[in-house]
Amino acid sequence: MTSDISKPATIDEYIAAFPKLIQDMLEGLRATIKKAAPDAKEAIKYQMPTFTLNGNLIHFAAFKNHIGLYPTPSGIAAFENELSLYKGAKGSVQFPLDKPLPLDLVSRIVEYRVQQNREQPKKIK
């Protein structure tokens, strides 16, 4: 994370700590996730914006050269071909800051994760 805030309490605080261009990208990502998962709740977990729905749904974070998206290993595996254009790891993908975010792809990943989380037993808080 390249922001001045070390431990934001809300996603708004997290996003506000970045330059305007990054804020716009993060807000677009947030709006896409909210639309694809309208019942999900917002939180900060692991110092990253997180959406939860019957457990963690998806995380995202801004870095010096990319925005990281963390849809769990199953979310990455299900879209492996489309995500092959980007750097990533078992449970994450890096979207470079100098290119538009693939919001349609993000929406489909989130919808997939919603379906997965709805199919698992409810977690006790």
Secondary structure in CASP SS format (residue, H / E / C, confidence):
PFRMAT SS
TARGET T0000
AUTHOR 0000-0000-0000
METHOD secondary structure of the structure
MODEL  1
M C 1.00
T C 1.00
S C 1.00
D C 1.00
I C 1.00
S C 1.00
K C 1.00
P C 1.00
A C 1.00
T C 1.00
I H 1.00
D H 1.00
E H 1.00
Y H 1.00
I H 1.00
A H 1.00
A C 1.00
F C 1.00
P C 1.00
K H 1.00
L H 1.00
I H 1.00
Q H 1.00
D H 1.00
M H 1.00
L H 1.00
E H 1.00
G H 1.00
L H 1.00
R H 1.00
A H 1.00
T H 1.00
I H 1.00
K H 1.00
K H 1.00
A H 1.00
A C 1.00
P C 1.00
D C 1.00
A C 1.00
K E 1.00
E E 1.00
A E 1.00
I E 1.00
K E 1.00
Y C 1.00
Q C 1.00
M E 1.00
P E 1.00
T E 1.00
F E 1.00
T E 1.00
L C 1.00
N C 1.00
G C 1.00
N E 1.00
L E 1.00
I E 1.00
H E 1.00
F E 1.00
A E 1.00
A E 1.00
F C 1.00
K C 1.00
N C 1.00
H E 1.00
I E 1.00
G E 1.00
L E 1.00
Y E 1.00
P C 1.00
T H 1.00
P H 1.00
S H 1.00
G H 1.00
I H 1.00
A H 1.00
A C 1.00
F C 1.00
E H 1.00
N H 1.00
E H 1.00
L H 1.00
S C 1.00
L C 1.00
Y C 1.00
K E 1.00
G E 1.00
A E 1.00
K C 1.00
G C 1.00
S E 1.00
V E 1.00
Q E 1.00
F E 1.00
P E 1.00
L C 1.00
D C 1.00
K C 1.00
P C 1.00
L C 1.00
P C 1.00
L H 1.00
D H 1.00
L H 1.00
V H 1.00
S H 1.00
R H 1.00
I H 1.00
V H 1.00
E H 1.00
Y H 1.00
R H 1.00
V H 1.00
Q H 1.00
Q H 1.00
N H 1.00
R H 1.00
E H 1.00
Q C 1.00
P C 1.00
K C 1.00
K C 1.00
I C 1.00
K C 1.00
END
